[in-house]
Amino acid sequence: MSDITRAHVGQRMSQIVTHNGTVYLAGQVGNPGDSVAEQTRTCIENMEKLLAEAGSDATRILQCTIWLADMADFAEMNAVWDAWVPEGHAPARACGEAKLATPDYKVEFLVTAAQG
């Protein structure tokens, strides 16, 4: 049986959970009130830091689920995402519309990656 490792553990969630060489990140959001592009950049910066801490990086992302508060922001979010995703390493991805934790959040990213 493999160990489960948790980092940045709070009462409600851990920011990083690793198990069997797989990294699971908690949902990443930007700064409330920022534009969707700026929130997307902040999410990406947060994901990069957490993945590095867990021994992974953007080229090892297996799956990404993106929640937008409004699908009208799809193109704006994708412009930032597309400029960031390493060529040839696009993960499996889904994007949908959802009511987020606060109306000031416009986007949330949920990532699963491989370590190594």
N, C-alpha and C positions, 0 to 999 in steps of 0.2 A: 504494500500500500504506500503510495506516494504522500509526502508531506504537502500540506497546504500552507503557503506563506502569505501573510497579510502585512501590508504597509500603510502607514497613515490611517490607522484604525480609529474610527469614531464610534459613538453610540449607535448611529444609524447605518454606517457603511464604512468600508475600507476603500481607499483610493486605488490600491493595487492588490490583486489576489493572483498568486501564481500556483499552478498545479500541473504536474506532468509536462513541464516545458511550455505551458501555455500561460499567457499573461491576459488577465481580464482587468480592464480599467473601469472605474465608476464613470457615470455620465459626466462629461466635461462641458461646462458652460462658460460664457464670456462675462464681461462686466455688464451688469444691468443697465439698460438705457443706451448702450453703444449701438452702432449700426450693425446689421447682420454681417457685413464684411468684417468689421472690427471684432465682433464676437467670434466669428469663425477663426480669425487669426489668433485670438487669445486661446480658443479651444485647442488649436493645433500646437501652439507653444506649450500649453499644459500637457498635452498628449506626448509631445517629444520628450519633455523632462521626465514624465512618469515612465515612459517606455525605456529610456536610457537607464533610469534607476533599476528597472526590472531586468536589464540585460537584453533589451530589444531595440528596435528602431522602426522607422516608417517603412522600410523595405520588407519588414517581417509582419506587417499587419495582415491578418487573415480575413477579418470581416469588420465592417464599420456600418453601424446603423445611425442615421442622422434624423433628428426630429426638428422640424421647423414649426414655429408658431403659426406661420402663414406661408403656404406654398407659393405665394406671389414673390417670395424672397429666394426661390430656388436658383435662379440664374445668378444672383448676386453672391450667394453662398458658393455655388459651383465655380465661379470665377476664381475665388480664393483657393478652393480645394484643388481645382485642376492645375493651378500654378504650383501647388505644393507637392502633390503626389509624385513620388519618384517614377520616372518613365519605366514602363515594363513591370511595375510593382503595384498596380492598382488592385486593391482588395475586393473581395465580394462586398457589395454595398447595397443598402436599401435606404430610402429617404421617404419620410411621410410627414404628415401634418398632425400636430398634437398640441393640446393645451399644456404648456410647461409650468414649472413650479411657481413662477411669478410672471405677470404680463410683461415685465421688463426683459425677460429672457426671450431671445428670438431663435436660438439654435442650441441644440445639445447633441454631442457626439458620444457614442458608445462603441468602444473598440476592444477587439480580441486579437492578440498577436502571438507569434511564436517567439520563444527565447532563442538566444544563440547568436 
